[in-house]
Amino acid sequence: MPDSVPGSTPGSASDPTPAATAGGGSGAPGLADLLAAMPLASHLGVTLDEATPEAARGSLAWSAELCTVGGVLHGGALMTLADAVGAVCAYLNLPAGAGTSTVESKTNFLRAVRSGGVHATARPLHVGGTVVVVQTDLRDDEGRLVGQTTQTQLVLTPKGRP
């Protein structure tokens, strides 16, 4: 995630800082800006449904173009969904002016997805000054756990700032 989202101004509805997205506001412009900052996720069809420091939620629809042998949604597509939603969750837990980058990601694939969609819910496990650790659960349309990703996001602060 970038240090700031293009076209946003601090404190505006499209500013993806915790203060701008927390509190039950519409969040729609912020969601669009957050997703626009991740072109690969957008290109694959990842959507963001909710984004707060406590949880981020997004989805990816099954499509033949995203499959491997036998019509199974490719693990890379699932990992992209988990990484994108997890990055948003981590980003919303950063101090003002900081950015983030994934430095470690581990995914367990538990069930094949051959139709429908996959829904991701990311929650922070640890929010620190150096790293944010996020766990993302991936569920199919029937609510079955299809995968789980744990990722570590490095907190990137501008030089000369704590």
C-alpha positions in Angstrom: 0.0 0.0 0.0 1.3 3.5 -0.8 2.1 6.2 1.8 -1.0 8.0 0.5 -3.7 7.2 -2.0 -3.7 9.3 -5.2 -6.3 12.0 -5.2 -6.9 11.9 -1.4 -6.3 14.7 1.0 -5.7 14.1 4.7 -9.0 13.9 6.6 -11.1 13.7 3.4 -13.7 10.9 2.8 -11.2 9.3 0.4 -8.2 9.5 2.8 -7.6 5.8 3.8 -6.4 6.6 7.4 -8.1 5.1 10.3 -9.7 8.4 11.3 -11.3 8.8 7.8 -12.6 5.2 7.5 -13.6 4.5 11.1 -16.9 5.6 12.6 -19.4 4.1 10.2 -19.1 6.6 7.4 -20.0 5.5 3.9 -16.4 4.6 3.1 -17.2 4.0 -0.6 -14.7 6.6 -2.0 -12.0 5.3 0.4 -12.7 1.7 -0.7 -12.4 2.7 -4.4 -9.1 4.6 -3.7 -7.7 1.7 -1.7 -8.5 -0.8 -4.4 -7.1 1.5 -7.1 -3.8 1.5 -5.3 -3.5 -2.3 -6.1 -3.8 -2.6 -9.9 -3.2 -6.4 -9.9 -6.0 -7.0 -7.5 -8.3 -4.8 -9.5 -7.3 -6.5 -12.7 -8.2 -9.9 -11.3 -11.6 -8.7 -10.0 -11.0 -8.3 -6.3 -13.6 -6.1 -4.7 -13.5 -4.4 -1.3 -16.7 -4.5 0.7 -15.6 -3.0 4.1 -12.4 -1.5 5.5 -11.8 -0.5 9.1 -8.8 -1.0 11.3 -10.6 -3.9 13.0 -11.5 -5.8 9.8 -11.3 -5.6 6.1 -13.6 -7.6 3.8 -13.4 -8.3 0.1 -14.4 -10.9 -2.5 -13.3 -12.5 -5.7 -15.7 -14.2 -8.1 -14.8 -17.5 -9.7 -14.1 -17.2 -13.4 -12.6 -19.7 -15.9 -9.7 -17.2 -16.6 -8.5 -17.5 -13.0 -8.5 -21.3 -12.9 -6.0 -24.1 -13.0 -6.7 -27.7 -14.1 -10.2 -29.0 -13.5 -11.8 -25.6 -13.2 -10.3 -24.9 -9.7 -9.7 -21.3 -8.8 -5.9 -20.9 -8.9 -4.1 -20.6 -5.6 -2.4 -17.4 -6.9 -5.7 -15.8 -7.3 -6.7 -16.8 -3.8 -3.4 -15.4 -2.5 -3.9 -12.2 -4.3 -7.3 -11.8 -2.7 -5.9 -12.5 0.8 -2.8 -10.2 0.2 -4.9 -7.3 -1.0 -7.5 -7.5 1.8 -4.8 -8.1 4.4 -2.8 -5.2 3.1 -5.8 -2.9 3.5 -6.3 -4.1 7.0 -2.6 -3.5 7.8 -2.6 -0.1 6.1 -5.6 1.1 8.2 -3.6 0.3 11.4 -0.6 2.4 10.4 0.4 5.7 12.0 -0.2 8.8 10.0 2.2 9.1 7.1 3.4 5.5 7.1 3.2 3.0 4.4 3.4 -0.8 4.4 4.8 -3.7 2.4 4.3 -7.4 2.7 7.5 -9.1 3.9 6.1 -12.6 4.6 2.9 -14.4 3.7 1.9 -18.0 4.4 -1.3 -19.6 3.0 -2.9 -22.9 3.8 -5.3 -24.1 1.1 -8.1 -26.2 2.6 -10.7 -26.7 -0.1 -11.0 -26.2 -3.9 -13.3 -23.5 -5.3 -15.0 -24.6 -8.5 -17.8 -22.0 -8.7 -19.3 -19.0 -6.9 -17.0 -16.7 -5.1 -14.5 -16.4 -2.3 -14.9 -13.9 0.5 -12.0 -12.7 2.6 -12.0 -11.3 6.1 -8.8 -9.9 7.4 -8.1 -9.0 11.1 -5.0 -7.7 12.7 -3.3 -10.2 15.1 -0.5 -7.7 16.1 -0.1 -4.0 15.5 3.3 -2.8 16.3 5.7 0.0 15.4 7.7 -2.2 13.1 5.3 -4.8 11.8 1.6 -5.5 11.5 0.6 -9.2 11.4 -2.8 -9.9 9.8 -4.8 -13.1 9.5 -7.2 -13.5 6.5 -9.8 -16.2 6.3 -11.0 -17.2 2.9 -14.6 -18.7 2.7 -16.7 -19.9 -0.2 -20.3 -18.9 -0.8 -21.5 -21.6 1.6 -19.3 -20.2 4.4 -16.8 -23.0 4.3 -13.2 -22.2 5.1 -11.2 -22.6 1.8 -7.9 -21.1 2.9 -6.2 -19.0 5.6 -3.4 -16.6 5.1 -1.1 -15.0 7.8 1.0 -12.1 6.5 3.5 -9.8 8.1 3.5 -6.2 6.8 6.5 -4.0 7.4 5.7 -0.5 8.7 7.4 2.0 6.4 8.0 5.4 7.9 9.6 8.3 6.1 13.2 9.0 7.0 13.6 11.3 9.9 10.3 10.3 11.5 9.7 7.9 14.3 
